[in-house]
Amino acid sequence: MSLSLTQSSVPVFERSLTAFLGVLDKAEAHAKARKFDPTNYLGMRLAPDMFPFVRQVQNFCDNAKNAPSRLAGVAAPVFEDKEATFAELRDRIVRTLDYLKTLDAKAIDAALDREIVFAVGPNAKMKMQGGNYLLHWVLPNFYFHLTTAYDILRAAGVEIGKRDFLGAVPGVLPA
């Protein structure tokens, strides 16, 4: 069985983004139970030189929408980085999920060997073949920011676990 670029990206992003909506619900419930404003989480970091929680969420959403767009050869929508509440973070995730539904799987899959050029900072660019770009750049970056956002909440005491992170895993059959 072969696996396409679309199968290796869009459903992966959709599952993880959907699961993170549940993580946000648990974080809000945690804050409410302890009588503090959940927006306190937005500025939290694992280390002083790492991005705060809000930026981690923005980054994993951007990875999820930008990568398949580049593979498909279309411009991704630009989301302004201005989220200041959990409702706004949820909205960003939902807009990302909605956008993923609009992408053409055949266009994404056609990029396996096509050169993808992308920015890596304000003054630098990289180029990679589509398959390598997805497997060795996009997915590691997506999971880095997703995991870091999860870890920030977990370190803050939110009662979340691996099942919350994984979400509904496709293909799981009862034992």
N, C-alpha and C positions, 0 to 999 in steps of 0.2 A: 504494500500500500504506500502510495506517495502522499506527501503532506504539502499543501500549498502555502504560499506566503499569507494568503488570507486566513486559512485555518490556523496558522501559527501566530496570528496577530489579533485580528478583530475579535473573535470569541474570547480570547485570553484577556484582552482589555475589558470587554464587556462584563465578564464574570468578576474580575477583580474590582472594577468600578462599582458594580452592583453590591458586591460584598462590603465595600468600604462605606456605602450608604448605611448599612447596618452597624458598622463600627461607629460611625458618627452618632447614630441613635443611642448606642450604649454609652458613648462619651457624654452626651447631653443628659442622659438619665443619671449617670454617675455624678455629674456636677449638681444636678437638681437635688439628688438625695443628700448631698453634702452642703447644700445651700450656698453655692457659688456660681458665678456667671461662667458658662462654658466658653465664652470668648477668651477667658484666661489661657486656654490651651493654644490659641492661635500664635502666640509669641514664644511658646516653649521650644527649646532646642535640646538635642542630646549633648552637644558640646558647643562652646562659644563660637567656634569657627564654622559651624554647620548652619544651614538654612533653618528658619523656624517652621513650625508645623504648617502654617498657612502656605508657605512657599513650597513645602514638600508636596502638598495636595495640588497646588497649581502645576508643579513640574510633572507629576505623574499624569495629570489630565493632558497636559501639553504633549507629552510623549505619546499618549494614546491617540490623540487626534492628528498630530503632525506626521508621525511615521507612516501610517497607511496612506496619508495624503501624498507624501513624497513618493512613495512607491507607486501610487496610482497616477502620479504626474499632475496632480491638481493642488491648488492653493487651499490650505486649511484655514478655517476661520480664525481670527485673532481674538482671543479673550483678554480683556484688560485685567491686569492683576490688581484688583481692588477689593477682594473679598475681606469683609470685616466681621462676618457672623457665620454661624453654622448654616443658616438658611442660604446664605450666598455661596458657601462651599458646596452645599447640596445642589444648588442650581448649576454651578459650574460642572459638577459631575454629570448631572442629567443632560445638560447641553452637549457634553462630550459624548455621552451614550447616544443621544438623538443624532448627532452628526455622524457617528460611526455607521448608522443604518443607511446613510445616503451614499456610501462609497461603493464603487463598482469593483466587485471581486475580480473580474477578468483583467481589469487595468492593474490592480495590485499584483496579481499573479504573474503578469507579463514582465514585472520588474526584477525577476530572479537574477539575471545577469546584467541588467542595465546599471549604469553608473549613477549613483545617488550622491549629490553634492549638498552639504548642509553646513550651517554655521556651528562653530564650537567656540563661542565667545564673541565679543564684539568685533574682533579684527581677524578672525581665523576661520578657515573652512577646511572640511575634510571631504574625501570622496571614497566611496566603497561600492562594491557590487551590491545589488538589492538584497540578496540572501544573506550576505555577510553583515550588511547594515542592520537588518532586522535581528538576526541571531546574536551578533557580537557587540552591537552598540545599543540598539533600541531596547530590547528586552532586559538586558542588565541594568540600564539606566531607569527604565520604568519600575522594575522591582526594587531597585535601590531606594528610590523616593517613596514608593508605596510602603516598603518595609520600615523606612525611617519614620514616616508618619505614624504607622502602627506602633512602632517602638516608643515614640514620644508619648502617645496616649497610655501605653502599657506602663511605662516608667512613672507616669503621673497617677497610677493606681486604678485606671479604668480596667474593669474585669472583662478582658477580652482574651481569646485564645486562638489557637491555630485554626479551628473551625470557622471562627469569625473572619480570619484573614483569607482563608481559602474560599469561603462562600460555597455555592452549589456547584460541586465538581461534576462535570458531564461524564456520563458513562459509568458512574458508580452503581453497582448492583448490590442488592441485599445479599449478605453472606449466608 
